[in-house]
Amino acid sequence: MPTEGLVSPCHRVPWIRFASSPSLLRQRTSGDWKALVRRPHGRDSPQQVLPGIMIDVMRSGSAQTDVEFDNPVPFSIEDEKFDLIYPRQIREFSSLHWTPVAVAAEAAKMLITASGLRVLDIGSGVGKFCLVGASQTDGQFTGVEQRSDLVAAARRAAIDLRVSNIEFIHGNVMEIDFADYDAFYLFNPFEENMHYGHKIDSAVRLSPALFKTYTSHVAAQLGARPIGTRVVTYMGYSDDIPACYYCEEALFGDDLKLWIKQREYEPDIERLGLNVSRSNRGSNGWKPPRGKTS
């Protein structure tokens, strides 16, 4: 875990909804690191990529400073190397849509509190979070994704990296039984429905109505899970986190949040549809979003 003093109050939220990758390593000053990670066909030896990245992440975590957490670089060396396991056209979306390696490692540690816990990544994309989590913990990771090409890329990466405690489902979150899982991860899975400029492609139908349908469904499903259930969100406004979950920890400039269910779900209260973002509610109460003016 990061050193003491890096945990931020949960009520601070990002105004920009999509992520830039935080780097856990200082920029290297000797040599051309880009040349080191390039390969003639755009792919490194997959079996050699992940272990080295994870060693770098674990070694550097304790040395991370407040300045580096609050001012992340746009794209990290670790992510450049990891993404070589994917085809070039998929790598182009990484800095916007795929969980950064450093974030994935911390999120997995937040979720896996005992061996064998089952984690569902909702909107898993190319499976980056699941791959890192399954490689670094004793949990069982499952990703659900609507785009068949992304699922195929995730499955191929799992084979290349020889990760076995992992599964990728081609399907819609509405078809998933949340009772089959113990913990959950969400990196803005439904934001494409609201921000068309950030869409990956035209392979799936997008609309503001679907955003409301999906977030309401996920909130109801999470509400039905037992008290103590853990959910981690990265970026966004956490509209799919019901009020019975409380934010217990926040990292990476408050972009990464751990939510734990503290009381029973009350659907009637949830259906009131109070026009307040769930991300603004943390251990210190309700606060306005960071950067928002009246």
Summary of the structure (lengths in Angstrom):
residues: 294
radius of gyration: 18.3
end to end distance: 36.7
largest distance: 60.1
contacts: 933
relative contact order: 0.16
helix: 38%
strand: 14%
